[in-house]
Amino acid sequence: MKYLLILCLIIIIILASKIIAMRMSIKELRKDYEERAKLRSNTLLTVSSRDKEVRLLAKAMNNTLEKLRDSYNRYELGDREIKSVITNISHDLRTPLTAISGYLELAERKEKSPELEKYLDVIKGRTEHMKKLTEELFEYSIITGGEINEEKQDVNVNKVLEDCIMNYYPALKKRGITPIIEITDEKIIRNLYPTYVERIMNNLISNAIKYSDGDFDITLTDDGRLRVANTSEELSTVDVNKLFDRFFTVQNARKNSTGLGLSIVKIFAERMDCSVDASYTDGKIIIEIGF
């Protein structure tokens, strides 16, 4: 009986030691895997354990790592190629569009019939639209490449917002929209990229006008929070969650948009560590930027 107890104790100690060793090996494997998954490295997992199952687990994890790296490399290469194609196409389109605009200006100076004038107005409108789309595509390909071509500086957010609103007054008037504007008297000075701030505001206002059912509210609070709101029955909660996605458009605005406006807003805001929020309540879309 005594020998049996000693034998059982030895077996228990051996099994406990084996379990502890396996736990340590699995822990080591997990940490190694987490590190390898973060790094762009071709090194694979190593394991010190002699246990067959642990070594098979390490082999399976290495196979998964290799597949993940291959997929990531293909994605990164494809992403770079797409950006390059967009940049080249948009750049190539700028030259003929500029030439078309020049010839249209010359044509407008000539005597023409009412019918021809109507045709020229249509051509001019479509040309301007193409120029805008081309500029957006070109800009998007550049900004997603990670390039920042200016230094941060103190920006008067109030002043930039006021200027942007003034620039869009003709578009607001054309849509018959009377904006409700509330801009704090407190000067909001932030260390930001001036071009980014201006583009964020332009895109937000342009987007609001595009989707609005006839109203437009814009507010800048004392704590530097910009709030743009407008009624839009065409949008839903699902749509709002997708508005910042690349190339997303809703049906009624698709013909006038690349779907890049709010995507660019998000990219620029995040590069300046500014918060971006969107919500949809009682038929009204509200987008907020925290400067």
N, C-alpha and C positions, 0 to 999 in steps of 0.2 A: 504493500500500500504506500509505504514511504517513497519507494523508488518511482511508483506511478505518479505521485504528486510532484516529485522532482522533475520527472520527464515532462509532465504537463506544464510546469513552470518554465522549463527551458523552451518548450514549443511556443508558449505565450510570449516569452521574451523575444524569440526569433521573429515571430509574426509581428509583434509590436515594432521591432527594429525595422522590419521590412516596410511596414506601413509608414513609419516616420520617414524613412529614406525616400519612399515613393512620393509622400507629401512634399518633401523638400525638393525633389526633382520636378514635380509638377509646378510648384511655386516658382522655381528657377526658370522653368520653361515658359510660364505665363509672363513673367517680367521680361524675359528675352523677346517673347513674341510682341508684347506691347511696344518695346523699343524698336524692333525691326519694322513694325507696321507704320511707325511714325517717320522713320528715316527713308530717304531715297537711296537705299543701299542694296547691293546685290548679294550681301552676305546672308547666310541662312542660319537657322537655329542650330545650336549645339546642345547636347545633353550629356551629363556625366554619368547618369544612371545606366546600369547594365541590364535593367529590367526590360524584357522584350516588348511588353505592351507600351511602356513609356517611350521606348525608342520608335515604335511604330506610330505612336501619337505624334512625336516630333517630326517624323517623316511626312505624315499626312498634313501637318501644319505647314511644313516647308513647301509642299506641293501647292497648298492654298496661297501661300505668300507669293510664289512664283507666278501663279495665275493672276493674282491681284496686281502685281507689278507690270505684267504684260498688258493687262487691260488698261491700267493707268497710263502707261507709256503710249499705247495706241490712242487713248482719249486725248492726252496732252498734244501729241503730234497732230491729230485731227483738228483739235481746237485751234492750234497755231495756223494750220493750213486754211481753215475757214476764215480766221481773222485776216490772214494775208490776202485771200481772195476778195473779201469784202473791201479791204483797204484799196486794193488795185482797181476793182470795178468802180467803186465810188470815185476814186481819183480820176479814172479814165472818163467817167461820165461828166465830170465838172467842165472839161474843155468844150465839148460840143454844146452843152447846155448854156454855157456863157456866150458862145457864138450865136446860138439861137436867140438868146435874150437881146444881144446887140442888134441883130437883124430886125427883131420885132420893134425895137425902139426906132430904128430907121424907117420901118414901114409905117409906124404911127404918125410920122411927120409928113407923110405923103397924103395927097387927097385920095379919099376912098369913099365908096358907097356905104350906106348904113348896113347893108348885108355883110360886106367885107369887114367893116368895123366890128360887127358882132362876132365874126369868125376869129378875128385877131384877138379879141378880148378872151375868147375861150382858149385859144392857143397860149396866150400870155398866162392865164390862170393855171393851166395845166403845166406849163414850163416852170412857173414859180413853185408849184407843188412838187415837181420832180427835183428841183434844186434843193428844196427843203428836205426831202427824203434822202437825197444823196449826201447832204451835209450831216444828217443824223447818223447815217450808216458809217460814214467816214469817221465821225467823232466817236461813235461807239467802238469801232475797231481800235482806235487809238487809246481810249480810256481803259478798255479792258486789257490792254497790253501793259498796264501799270505805270504809264508815263505821267509825271507831273512836271509841267514846264514853268512853274512859278513858285515863288517862296511865299510862305504864310506871312500875313501882315494884319494889322488891326483894321477890321472892317466895320463900318457903320451900317449895321443891318437895317436900321430904319430907312436910311437914305437909299440903299440899294432897292428895298422893297417899294418905296415911293416911286422911284424911277421906272421900275418894271411895270407897276400898275399904270402909270402914265403912258407907257409904250403900248399897252393893250387896250387903251380906251377906245380907239377906232373899232377894234374887233368886238368889244363889249357893246358899243353903240350899234354896230351892224346886227348883232344878235338881239338887240332890244333889252339888254340886261343892265339894270341899275345896281351896281355893286354896293354892298354894305361894308364899309372899311373902318376898322378900329386899330389904329397904330398908337402904341404907347408914347407918351411924351418923354419917357425915360430913354436916354440914349443907350442902345444895345451895341456895345463894342466888343467884338470877339476876334481872336487871332485865328484867321481862317484863310483859305485860298479865295481871293476875290472873284475869279472867274467861275469857280465852282458855286459860290453863293448866288451869283447872278443867274447862272444856268438853272440851278435848283428852283429859284423863284419863277423864272420864265416858264419852265416846264410845268410847274404846279398850276400857274395861272392859265396857261394854254390848255392843260388837261381839263381844268375846271370848266372853261368856256366850251370845250369840245363836248363834254358829257352833260352839261347843265340843261335842265328843263326850263330855265328862264330866270334863275337866281344865282347869286354869287356872293359869299361872305368871306372876308379875309381879315384875320386878326393877328396882331403881334403883341404879346403880353409883356409885362414888366420883367419877367424872368427869361425873355428871349425865345418864347415858344411861338412858332408860326403855325397858324391854323387856317386851312383853306377848306371851305365847305360849299356844297351845292346839291340841289335836289336832282336826282337821276333815277327815275323809276326803272330804267333798263338794267341797272346794276343789282346784284344780289350779294349776300355775304361771301359766297364762293368766288364771285368775280373780284371782290375787294381783295381777297387773299391772293389772287393771281395778278393783280394790277402791276406789281413790281417785278413780275417775271419777264424775261426777255421775249420780245416780239408778241406779247399777249395783247389782243385787242378785243373789244366787244363788238358785236355785229354792226351796230349803228354808226360806229366811228371807224370801222376798218378801212373804208375807202380813203380816209384822210390821215391815216396814221401808220407808222411802222411798228407801233407798240414799244418803242424804245424810251419814250419820254420819262415815265416813272421809274423805269429800270435805271436810267442814267441818274435820276434823282437819288435813288437808293445807293448807287455806287459812290457818287460824290459825297453824300452825307456820311456814309460809313468811313470814307477816307479821312474825313475831318472829325471823326468820333462824335457825330451828331446822331441823335435818335430819330427813327422814322416809324410812324404808326399810322395805320389806316383802319377805319371802322365804317359801318353802314347801319344807320339807325333811322327808322321812320322814313325810308325812301331818300335819305340824305347821305352822301358820301363825305367823310371827313378825313382829311390827311393832315398830320401834324409833324413838324420838324422841330426838334429841340436844338437850338443853336447855343 
